[in-house]
Amino acid sequence: MIVKNVYTEYIYPALFPERYRPLKKYKNLYQGRRCFIVATGPSLTLDDVERIKGEVTFGMNSVFRLFDKTSWRPNFYGVIDTWVFGNIKDELAEQEFECAFYPDKYIKWERAFCHPVAIAQGIGYNLKVRRMLPKRVRGVRFSSDISKRAYEGTSVVHFLLQIIFYMGFKEIYLLGTDCNYSGPVKHSFLASYKNSDQLGNSAEDIYNGLIEDYRYAAKVAAKRGIKIYNATRGGMLEVFPRVKLEEIGL
């Protein structure tokens, strides 16, 4: 496993840099602008996505399940978790996005609008190590150049934040990042996962990992002069200042 990961994360990208060269066009492409990350937490509403039409937005995972209810579409889409991808891949095959990002060599999704990104998983990828050592001990990594590699985190938001920072955005708003997973997945919210009643990992593991990822992203953002706000309705994410979507000035 270690040898395979080293090859996938470091040797392969070095041998075939042209595969990731298209990512370079996004460097500082949106310098100084703002964007919205639309996660798929239970708090997300149709009114939320309707309000941000015309803004630069990033969607993820099962967010396409909203498309039959709204004309809103994300400018960018991302998926990174193989467990999630396995649950949505048949539906994804029917989707068209303006631009999408996914982890190369771990997910097979070759479409004209897709950009593969070399993903470094590191020590945290091993589930046994993940359970023995807390995230703050294992550490969090954050890429400054996605054309070389990005680092895996506990959620796809960590992946997208690395892309967003690379693009030059200076103001980021989070929607639907509830961070309050508790037991079985509920299917009552807008973009729930089909045919799956349980989360891939324990709710505690997911929550603790998420918070450490967000804390680290907040530190990187502060150093780079980037502002991150949580516009989620409720939830348990308190790392970033909270704002109400209605008061942002859309």
C-alpha positions as CSV (number, residue, x, y, z in Angstrom):
1,M,0.0,0.0,0.0
2,I,2.8,2.5,0.9
3,V,4.6,1.8,-2.4
4,K,1.4,2.2,-4.4
5,N,0.6,5.4,-2.6
6,V,4.1,6.9,-3.2
7,Y,3.8,6.0,-6.9
8,T,0.3,7.4,-7.3
9,E,0.9,10.6,-5.3
10,Y,4.5,11.6,-6.3
11,I,6.1,9.5,-9.0
12,Y,3.2,9.3,-11.5
13,P,2.5,13.1,-11.3
14,A,6.2,13.8,-11.9
15,L,6.4,11.4,-14.9
16,F,3.2,12.7,-16.5
17,P,3.0,16.4,-15.6
18,E,1.0,17.2,-18.8
19,R,-2.0,15.4,-17.2
20,Y,-2.2,18.1,-14.6
21,R,-1.0,21.1,-16.7
22,P,-4.5,22.3,-17.5
23,L,-5.0,23.1,-13.8
24,K,-2.4,25.9,-14.1
25,K,-4.9,28.0,-16.0
26,Y,-6.9,28.4,-12.8
27,K,-4.1,30.0,-10.8
28,N,-5.3,33.4,-9.6
29,L,-8.0,33.4,-12.2
30,Y,-10.5,34.8,-9.7
31,Q,-8.1,37.0,-7.8
32,G,-9.8,39.0,-5.1
33,R,-13.3,37.8,-5.8
34,R,-15.8,35.9,-3.6
35,C,-17.3,32.5,-4.0
36,F,-19.8,30.2,-2.3
37,I,-19.3,26.5,-1.3
38,V,-22.5,24.6,-1.4
39,A,-22.3,21.5,0.7
40,T,-25.1,19.0,1.1
41,G,-25.9,19.2,4.8
42,P,-29.5,18.9,6.0
43,S,-29.8,22.7,6.5
44,L,-29.4,23.5,2.9
45,T,-32.6,24.9,1.3
46,L,-33.7,25.7,-2.2
47,D,-34.0,29.3,-1.2
48,D,-30.3,29.3,-0.4
49,V,-29.2,28.2,-3.8
50,E,-31.8,30.5,-5.5
51,R,-30.2,33.5,-3.6
52,I,-26.7,32.8,-4.9
53,K,-27.6,32.6,-8.6
54,G,-25.1,34.8,-10.5
55,E,-22.3,34.2,-7.9
56,V,-19.3,31.9,-8.4
57,T,-20.3,28.7,-6.7
58,F,-18.8,25.3,-5.9
59,G,-21.0,22.2,-5.5
60,M,-20.1,18.7,-4.4
61,N,-21.1,15.1,-4.1
62,S,-24.9,14.6,-4.4
63,V,-25.7,18.3,-5.0
64,F,-27.0,17.5,-8.5
65,R,-30.1,16.1,-6.8
66,L,-31.3,19.7,-6.6
67,F,-31.1,20.3,-10.3
68,D,-34.7,19.2,-11.0
69,K,-35.9,21.7,-8.4
70,T,-33.9,24.8,-9.3
71,S,-32.2,26.4,-12.3
72,W,-29.1,27.1,-10.1
73,R,-26.0,25.3,-11.3
74,P,-22.5,25.4,-9.7
75,N,-19.7,26.8,-11.7
76,F,-17.4,24.1,-10.3
77,Y,-18.1,20.7,-8.9
78,G,-15.9,18.3,-6.8
79,V,-15.9,14.8,-5.5
80,I,-13.1,13.1,-3.7
81,D,-14.4,10.3,-1.5
82,T,-14.5,6.9,-3.2
83,W,-17.3,5.7,-0.9
84,V,-19.4,8.7,-1.9
85,F,-18.5,8.3,-5.6
86,G,-19.6,4.6,-5.4
87,N,-23.0,5.7,-4.3
88,I,-23.6,8.4,-6.9
89,K,-21.5,7.3,-9.9
90,D,-24.5,6.0,-12.0
91,E,-26.3,9.3,-11.6
92,L,-23.1,11.3,-12.2
93,A,-22.8,9.6,-15.5
94,E,-25.9,11.5,-16.6
95,Q,-24.7,14.9,-15.3
96,E,-23.0,17.7,-17.2
97,F,-21.0,20.3,-15.4
98,E,-19.2,23.4,-16.5
99,C,-16.1,22.1,-14.7
100,A,-15.4,19.3,-12.2
101,F,-12.5,18.1,-10.1
102,Y,-11.7,14.6,-8.8
103,P,-8.8,12.7,-7.4
104,D,-6.8,11.0,-10.1
105,K,-6.0,7.3,-9.9
106,Y,-8.6,6.8,-7.1
107,I,-11.7,7.7,-9.0
108,K,-12.3,6.8,-12.6
109,W,-14.3,9.6,-14.2
110,E,-13.1,10.7,-17.6
111,R,-15.3,13.4,-19.0
112,A,-14.5,16.5,-21.1
113,F,-15.4,18.8,-18.3
114,C,-13.4,16.9,-15.7
115,H,-10.0,17.8,-14.3
116,P,-8.0,15.1,-12.5
117,V,-6.0,16.2,-9.5
118,A,-3.1,14.3,-8.0
119,I,-4.0,13.5,-4.4
120,A,-1.6,12.8,-1.6
121,Q,-3.3,10.8,1.1
122,G,-0.6,10.4,3.6
123,I,-0.6,8.6,6.9
124,G,-4.3,9.6,7.6
125,Y,-5.5,7.4,4.8
126,N,-4.9,4.2,6.7
127,L,-8.1,3.5,8.8
128,K,-6.2,1.8,11.6
129,V,-3.9,4.7,12.0
130,R,-6.8,7.1,11.8
131,R,-8.5,5.4,14.7
132,M,-5.4,5.2,16.8
133,L,-4.2,8.8,16.4
134,P,-6.4,11.9,16.5
135,K,-6.3,14.2,13.5
136,R,-4.4,16.9,15.5
137,V,-1.6,14.4,16.0
138,R,-1.5,13.1,12.4
139,G,-1.7,16.6,11.1
140,V,-3.5,18.3,8.3
141,R,-1.8,19.2,5.0
142,F,-2.9,21.9,2.5
143,S,-1.6,22.4,-1.0
144,S,-0.4,25.7,-2.4
145,D,-0.2,24.4,-5.9
146,I,-3.0,22.0,-7.1
147,S,-1.2,21.5,-10.4
148,K,1.3,19.4,-8.5
149,R,-1.0,17.8,-5.9
150,A,-3.8,18.4,-3.4
151,Y,-4.1,16.7,0.0
152,E,-6.9,14.5,1.1
153,G,-8.9,15.6,4.2
154,T,-12.0,14.4,6.0
155,S,-14.4,15.9,3.5
156,V,-14.5,17.2,0.0
157,V,-14.7,20.7,1.3
158,H,-11.0,20.4,2.3
159,F,-10.3,19.4,-1.3
160,L,-12.3,22.3,-2.7
161,L,-10.7,24.9,-0.4
162,Q,-7.3,24.1,-1.8
163,I,-8.6,24.6,-5.3
164,I,-10.4,27.8,-4.3
165,F,-7.3,29.3,-2.6
166,Y,-5.3,28.5,-5.7
167,M,-7.8,30.3,-7.9
168,G,-7.2,33.5,-5.9
169,F,-10.6,34.0,-4.1
170,K,-10.4,36.2,-1.1
171,E,-13.9,35.9,0.3
172,I,-15.5,32.5,0.8
173,Y,-19.0,31.6,2.2
174,L,-19.9,28.1,3.3
175,L,-23.5,26.8,2.9
176,G,-24.8,23.4,4.2
177,T,-21.7,22.6,6.2
178,D,-23.7,21.4,9.2
179,C,-21.0,19.1,10.7
180,N,-23.5,17.4,13.0
181,Y,-23.5,13.9,11.8
182,S,-25.1,11.5,14.3
183,G,-25.7,7.9,13.4
184,P,-27.7,6.8,10.3
185,V,-27.8,9.1,7.4
186,K,-31.2,10.8,7.1
187,H,-32.9,10.8,3.7
188,S,-35.2,13.8,4.3
189,F,-32.8,16.5,3.2
190,L,-32.5,17.8,-0.3
191,A,-29.4,15.9,-1.6
192,S,-29.2,12.8,0.5
193,Y,-27.4,9.6,-0.6
194,K,-29.5,6.9,-2.2
195,N,-29.3,3.3,-1.1
196,S,-27.1,4.0,1.9
197,D,-28.3,4.1,5.5
198,Q,-24.9,4.5,7.2
199,L,-22.0,6.9,7.0
200,G,-18.7,5.5,5.7
201,N,-16.9,6.1,9.0
202,S,-18.1,6.8,12.5
203,A,-19.9,10.1,13.2
204,E,-17.2,10.9,15.8
205,D,-14.3,10.3,13.4
206,I,-15.9,12.4,10.8
207,Y,-16.8,15.3,13.0
208,N,-13.3,15.4,14.7
209,G,-11.6,15.2,11.4
210,L,-13.8,17.9,9.8
211,I,-13.1,20.4,12.6
212,E,-9.3,19.9,12.5
213,D,-9.4,20.4,8.7
214,Y,-11.4,23.6,9.1
215,R,-9.1,24.9,11.8
216,Y,-6.1,24.3,9.6
217,A,-7.8,26.0,6.6
218,A,-8.6,29.0,8.8
219,K,-4.9,29.3,9.7
220,V,-3.8,29.1,6.1
221,A,-6.5,31.6,5.1
222,A,-5.4,34.1,7.8
223,K,-1.8,34.0,6.4
224,R,-3.0,34.6,2.9
225,G,-5.5,37.4,3.7
226,I,-8.5,35.2,2.8
227,K,-11.8,35.6,4.7
228,I,-14.0,32.5,5.3
229,Y,-17.5,32.9,6.6
230,N,-20.1,30.2,7.7
231,A,-23.5,31.1,6.2
232,T,-24.9,27.6,7.1
233,R,-28.3,27.7,8.9
234,G,-27.4,26.1,12.2
235,G,-25.1,23.1,12.5
236,M,-22.0,22.7,14.6
237,L,-19.3,24.4,12.7
238,E,-18.0,27.4,14.8
239,V,-14.5,27.7,13.4
240,F,-15.4,30.6,11.1
241,P,-17.5,33.8,11.8
242,R,-21.2,33.2,11.2
243,V,-23.2,35.4,8.8
244,K,-26.7,35.3,7.5
245,L,-27.1,34.7,3.8
246,E,-29.8,37.3,3.7
247,E,-27.4,40.0,5.0
248,I,-24.5,39.4,2.7
249,G,-25.7,41.6,-0.1
250,L,-26.5,39.4,-3.0
